[in-house]
């Protein structure tokens, strides 16, 4: 145990002290903060283009119904001729001219927009959307359809699900709980998938570097392969955990900093006044939305989700990191050789990622249940099922098999490591890796 602890310390400290670790740890939150800051700047008016558009409506149908929006301001000109004004609108301060001809309500065409600059996607969609809405309203009037009655005909059914899920509660907003469970499943699955790939590759490269530097030869002569593999994988896991904790801390600081800057940016853009004009109606909608969020949180097994996420995140990392470490020990100086050797590791991970989508759609299907218990795929698939509620025996069996799978994988990877780390100048095949793994001592 003492030797294993020494290896963990060495793996952890040797990586934490690197300049690349410090730079990357500090750089990632800054990049994210810059990205969010740019988005806030753009959304709050930092790069908005105001366009004043003259409208000549020969149909007489759109006056007062084509509302301003998205920095587009419409001015109706009732006494202008399109043929003459098309050469004059720029001189009078307009960015464009929208000509609406007399048209057949059942076959609307002939709408023309004159400008020296082509409309962007946002303004184009806004203008055409508004025109379509007015035409649809006129068609309803012509057909004798009351728009308010038509809106009242629409139904919004929600299903009560008594006893469903881990909480067994029944509320009117169970549909929100289904959407929330889907979102949580996707987020957890995506996060675990990418972290396993990123840090697994990091473990493989770290082992390959030690092999090139001949450091591993000293370790192999003094410790058992299983101890060495445990120390290496846990040590690098500690590096990743440290990095995540720092990112979370810096992320919270950036979040609160941007939160304090956002109101001033909104005020500069004029949006703060618009928000204040919303009055009590806006506050009521916000309060209702917050109430919905609280109800949804109560419906989800939050504690179970957090605990299981930590377990499956660490368990999946330990399982796959050991396999990546074994491949790194078999690779010589040319890292391109690792591509063929890592294929049997990455393919199960990719397949599990694809099955995760099916598990979110059908959390109790036979495929989802089997893959959530099978150790190779359980870190992703089980996390997709847990928000929807999983029987305790399936969860217990999945945890037990994953622990057994981790120990077995580390033991096999340790045997490959001990042989591969001392072999130089030879291109290793998958067949040879299998022979090293199951060779008798």
C-alpha positions in Angstrom: 0.0 0.0 0.0 2.9 2.4 0.8 4.4 1.8 -2.7 1.0 2.4 -4.3 0.7 5.7 -2.4 4.1 6.8 -3.5 3.2 6.1 -7.2 0.0 8.1 -6.7 1.9 11.0 -5.3 4.5 10.9 -8.1 1.8 10.8 -10.8 -0.1 13.6 -9.2 2.7 16.0 -8.4 4.6 15.5 -11.6 1.6 16.6 -13.6 0.3 19.3 -11.4 3.7 21.1 -11.4 3.9 21.2 -15.2 3.5 24.6 -16.8 1.1 23.1 -19.3 -1.3 22.1 -16.5 -1.2 25.5 -14.9 -1.7 27.3 -18.2 -4.5 25.0 -19.4 -6.3 25.2 -16.0 -6.2 29.0 -16.0 -6.8 29.4 -19.8 -10.0 27.3 -20.1 -12.1 29.4 -17.7 -10.8 32.6 -19.4 -11.8 31.3 -22.8 -15.2 30.3 -21.6 -15.6 33.7 -19.8 -14.6 35.5 -23.0 -17.0 33.5 -25.1 -19.9 34.2 -22.6 -18.9 37.9 -22.4 -19.0 38.2 -26.2 -22.4 36.6 -26.4 -23.7 39.0 -23.7 -22.2 41.9 -25.6 -23.8 40.8 -28.9 -27.2 40.0 -27.4 -27.5 43.2 -25.4 -26.9 45.5 -28.4 -23.2 45.6 -28.8 -23.4 44.7 -32.5 -27.0 45.4 -33.5 -27.8 47.0 -36.8 -30.7 49.4 -36.8 -32.6 49.5 -40.1 -35.3 51.9 -41.1 -37.5 50.5 -43.8 -40.0 52.4 -45.9 -43.2 50.5 -46.7 -45.5 51.2 -49.6 -48.7 49.1 -49.1 -50.8 49.1 -52.2 -53.1 46.4 -50.7 -54.0 48.5 -47.7 -53.9 45.3 -45.6 -50.8 45.8 -43.5 -51.0 49.3 -42.2 -50.6 49.2 -38.4 -50.1 45.4 -38.4 -46.4 45.2 -39.4 -44.9 45.7 -36.0 -41.3 46.9 -35.3 -38.9 44.4 -33.9 -35.3 43.1 -34.0 -34.0 46.6 -34.7 -36.3 46.9 -37.7 -38.4 50.0 -37.9 -41.2 50.3 -40.5 -42.7 53.5 -41.8 -45.7 53.3 -44.0 -45.8 55.8 -46.9 -49.3 56.1 -48.3 -48.7 58.8 -50.8 -45.6 57.5 -52.7 -45.4 55.6 -55.9 -43.1 52.6 -55.9 -41.7 53.4 -59.4 -40.5 56.9 -58.4 -39.6 56.3 -54.7 -37.4 53.3 -55.4 -34.6 55.7 -56.5 -35.2 58.1 -53.6 -35.6 56.1 -50.4 -31.9 56.2 -49.5 -31.8 60.0 -49.9 -34.6 60.3 -47.3 -32.8 58.2 -44.7 -34.2 54.7 -45.2 -32.1 51.6 -45.5 -34.6 49.8 -47.7 -38.0 49.9 -49.4 -40.7 47.2 -49.0 -43.3 47.2 -51.7 -46.5 45.3 -51.0 -48.7 45.1 -54.2 -52.3 44.3 -54.5 -52.5 40.5 -54.4 -54.8 37.5 -54.4 -55.3 36.4 -50.8 -55.1 32.8 -51.9 -52.0 33.3 -53.9 -49.9 36.0 -52.4 -46.9 37.0 -54.5 -45.2 40.1 -55.9 -43.6 41.3 -52.6 -40.4 43.2 -53.3 -37.7 44.5 -51.0 -35.3 47.1 -52.5 -31.9 47.7 -50.8 -28.3 47.9 -51.8 -27.5 45.3 -49.1 -29.0 41.8 -49.0 -31.1 41.1 -45.9 -29.5 38.9 -43.2 -31.2 35.7 -42.1 -32.7 37.2 -39.0 -34.3 40.3 -40.6 -35.5 38.3 -43.6 -37.2 35.7 -41.3 -38.7 38.4 -39.2 -40.2 40.4 -42.2 -41.6 37.3 -44.0 -42.9 35.9 -40.7 -44.8 39.1 -40.0 -46.2 39.2 -43.5 -47.4 35.6 -43.3 -49.1 36.2 -40.0 -51.1 39.1 -41.3 -52.1 37.1 -44.4 -53.2 34.2 -42.3 -55.3 36.5 -40.1 -57.0 37.9 -43.2 -57.7 34.4 -44.5 -59.3 33.5 -41.2 -61.5 36.6 -41.4 -62.5 35.8 -45.0 -63.3 32.2 -44.0 -65.4 33.4 -41.0 -63.1 31.8 -38.5 -62.7 33.6 -35.1 -59.1 33.6 -34.2 -59.7 33.7 -30.4 -62.1 30.8 -30.6 -59.6 28.8 -32.6 -57.0 29.5 -30.0 -59.5 28.3 -27.4 -60.0 25.0 -29.2 -56.4 24.0 -28.7 -55.8 21.5 -25.9 -52.9 21.0 -23.5 -53.1 17.6 -21.8 -50.6 16.6 -19.1 -50.4 13.0 -17.8 -50.4 12.3 -14.1 -48.0 9.5 -13.3 -48.7 8.3 -9.8 -45.9 6.1 -8.4 -43.7 6.8 -11.4 -40.1 7.5 -10.9 -38.0 7.3 -7.7 -40.1 9.9 -5.8 -43.4 8.2 -6.5 -45.1 11.7 -6.5 -47.9 12.7 -8.7 -48.2 16.4 -9.8 -49.7 18.3 -12.7 -46.4 19.1 -14.2 -45.1 15.6 -14.7 -44.5 16.5 -18.3 -41.9 19.0 -17.2 -40.2 16.2 -15.1 -40.0 14.0 -18.3 -38.3 16.9 -20.2 -36.0 17.5 -17.2 -35.1 13.8 -16.9 -34.2 13.8 -20.7 -32.0 16.8 -20.3 -30.2 15.4 -17.3 -29.6 12.1 -19.1 -28.1 13.8 -22.1 -25.9 16.2 -20.1 -24.5 13.4 -17.8 -23.9 11.1 -20.8 -22.2 13.7 -22.9 -20.0 14.8 -20.0 -18.9 11.3 -19.1 -18.3 10.3 -22.7 -16.0 13.2 -23.5 -14.1 13.1 -20.2 -13.4 9.4 -20.6 -12.0 10.0 -24.1 -9.9 13.1 -23.1 -8.4 11.8 -19.9 -8.0 8.3 -21.2 -5.9 9.6 -24.0 -4.0 11.7 -21.5 -3.2 8.5 -19.5 -2.0 6.7 -22.6 0.3 9.6 -23.6 1.7 9.8 -20.1 2.6 6.1 -20.1 4.1 6.3 -23.5 6.3 9.3 -22.4 7.5 7.3 -19.4 8.4 4.4 -21.6 10.4 6.7 -23.9 12.2 8.3 -20.9 13.0 4.9 -19.3 11.4 6.0 -16.0 9.0 3.1 -16.0 11.8 0.5 -15.9 12.7 1.6 -12.4 9.1 1.3 -11.2 8.6 -2.1 -12.7 11.5 -3.5 -10.8 10.2 -2.4 -7.4 6.4 -2.8 -7.4 3.8 -5.3 -8.7 2.0 -4.5 -11.9 -1.4 -4.2 -10.2 0.0 -1.7 -7.6 1.7 0.3 -10.4 -1.5 0.5 -12.5 -3.6 1.5 -9.5 -1.2 4.2 -8.6 -0.9 5.6 -12.1 -4.7 5.6 -12.8 -5.7 7.1 -9.4 -2.9 9.7 -9.6 -4.0 11.0 -12.9 -7.6 10.9 -11.8 -6.6 13.2 -8.9 -5.1 15.6 -11.5 -8.3 15.6 -13.4 -10.4 16.1 -10.2 -8.1 19.0 -9.1 -8.5 20.6 -12.5 -12.3 20.3 -12.3 -12.5 21.8 -8.8 -10.4 24.7 -9.9 -12.6 25.2 -13.0 -15.7 25.1 -10.9 -14.3 27.7 -8.5 -13.1 30.0 -11.3 -16.4 29.4 -13.2 -18.4 30.5 -10.3 -16.3 33.6 -10.0 -16.7 34.4 -13.7 -20.4 33.7 -13.4 -21.0 36.2 -10.6 -18.7 38.7 -12.3 -20.6 38.5 -15.6 -23.9 38.6 -13.7 -22.9 42.0 -12.2 -21.8 43.3 -15.6 -24.9 42.1 -17.5 -27.3 44.8 -16.1 -25.0 47.6 -17.0 -24.6 46.2 -20.5 -28.4 45.9 -20.8 -28.8 49.4 -19.6 -26.5 50.7 -22.2 -28.4 48.8 -24.9 -31.7 50.2 -23.6 -33.0 46.7 -22.7 -33.2 47.5 -18.9 -35.9 50.0 -19.5 -37.9 47.5 -21.6 -37.6 44.9 -18.8 -38.9 47.5 -16.3 -41.9 48.2 -18.6 -42.9 44.5 -18.4 -44.0 45.3 -14.9 -45.9 42.9 -12.7 -46.9 40.7 -15.7 -43.2 39.8 -16.3 -42.6 39.2 -12.6 -45.6 36.9 -12.5 -44.3 34.9 -15.4 -40.8 34.7 -13.8 -42.3 33.6 -10.5 -44.4 30.9 -12.3 -41.4 29.6 -14.2 -39.4 29.4 -10.9 -42.3 27.5 -9.3 -42.2 25.1 -12.2 -38.5 24.6 -11.8 -38.9 23.9 -8.1 -41.6 21.4 -8.7 -39.5 19.6 -11.3 -36.5 19.4 -9.0 -38.8 17.8 -6.4 -39.9 15.2 -8.9 -36.3 14.2 -9.8 -34.2 11.9 -7.6 -31.5 14.7 -7.2 -29.5 13.0 -4.5 -29.4 9.7 -6.4 -28.4 11.4 -9.6 -25.5 13.2 -8.0 -24.2 10.2 -6.1 -24.5 7.9 -9.1 -22.9 10.5 -11.4 -19.8 10.7 -9.1 -19.6 6.9 -8.9 -20.1 6.1 -12.6 -17.8 9.0 -13.6 -15.0 7.7 -11.5 -15.8 4.1 -12.2 -15.9 4.6 -16.0 -12.6 6.6 -15.8 -10.8 3.9 -13.8 -12.0 1.2 -16.2 -11.1 2.9 -19.4 -8.0 4.7 -18.1 -6.5 1.3 -17.2 -7.1 0.1 -20.8 -5.6 3.2 -22.3 -2.6 2.9 -20.0 -2.0 -0.7 -21.2 -2.0 0.5 -24.8 0.4 3.3 -23.9 2.8 0.8 -22.5 2.8 -1.2 -25.7 3.4 1.8 -28.0 6.9 2.7 -29.0 8.1 6.2 -29.9 5.7 6.5 -32.9 2.3 7.4 -31.4 0.5 6.6 -34.7 0.8 3.0 -33.7 -1.7 3.6 -30.9 -4.6 4.2 -33.4 -5.1 0.5 -34.2 -4.6 -0.6 -30.6 -7.1 1.9 -29.2 -9.9 0.9 -31.6 -11.1 -2.0 -29.4 -11.3 0.6 -26.5 -13.0 3.5 -28.2 -15.5 1.4 -30.2 -17.3 0.1 -27.1 -17.3 3.7 -25.8 -18.8 5.0 -29.0 -21.4 2.2 -29.2 -22.4 2.9 -25.6 -22.8 6.6 -26.5 -25.2 5.7 -29.3 -27.1 3.3 -27.0 -27.4 6.1 -24.5 -29.7 7.9 -26.9 -32.0 4.9 -27.2 -32.0 4.5 -23.4 -33.2 8.1 -22.9 -36.1 7.5 -25.3 -36.9 4.0 -23.9 -35.3 3.7 -20.5 -36.8 0.3 -19.7 -36.2 -1.4 -23.0 -34.2 -4.8 -22.8 -31.2 -3.2 -24.6 -31.1 -0.2 -22.2 -31.4 -2.5 -19.1 -28.7 -4.9 -20.3 -26.2 -2.1 -21.3 -26.9 -0.2 -18.0 -25.7 -3.3 -16.1 -22.9 -4.4 -18.4 -19.7 -2.8 -17.0 -18.3 -1.5 -20.3 -21.4 0.5 -21.1 -23.0 1.1 -17.7 -21.2 4.5 -17.0 -23.1 6.1 -19.9 -26.3 4.1 -20.2 -27.1 3.9 -16.5 -26.7 7.6 -16.1 -29.2 8.1 -19.0 -31.8 5.8 -17.1 -31.4 7.0 -13.5 -33.4 10.3 -13.9 -36.4 8.2 -15.0 -36.1 5.9 -12.1 -34.3 2.5 -11.9 -35.2 -0.5 -9.8 -32.8 -0.9 -6.8 -31.7 -4.4 -7.8 -30.6 -3.2 -11.3 -28.6 -0.3 -9.8 -27.0 -2.6 -7.2 -26.1 -5.2 -9.8 -24.7 -2.5 -12.1 -22.5 -1.1 -9.3 -21.2 -4.5 -8.2 -20.4 -5.6 -11.8 -18.6 -2.2 -12.5 -16.4 -2.6 -9.4 -15.6 -6.2 -10.5 -14.9 -5.0 -14.0 -12.6 -2.2 -12.7 -10.5 -4.7 -10.6 -10.3 -7.2 -13.5 -9.4 -4.5 -16.0 -6.7 -3.1 -13.9 -5.3 -6.6 -13.2 -5.2 -7.4 -17.0 -3.8 -3.9 -17.8 -1.1 -4.3 -15.2 0.1 -7.6 -16.8 0.2 -5.9 -20.3 2.0 -2.9 -18.8 4.7 -5.0 -17.1 5.6 -6.6 -20.5 5.0 -3.7 -22.8 6.9 -1.1 -20.9 10.1 -3.0 -21.3 9.7 -3.8 -25.0 11.3 -1.4 -27.5 11.7 -1.3 -31.3 8.8 -3.7 -32.1 5.4 -3.0 -33.4 2.9 -4.7 -31.1 -0.4 -6.3 -32.4 -3.7 -6.9 -30.7 -3.0 -10.6 -30.7 0.2 -10.1 -28.7 -1.6 -7.8 -26.2 -4.0 -10.6 -25.6 -1.2 -13.1 -25.1 0.5 -10.8 -22.5 -2.8 -10.3 -20.7 -3.5 -14.0 -20.1 0.0 -15.3 -19.8 0.6 -17.4 -16.7 3.1 -16.0 -14.2 
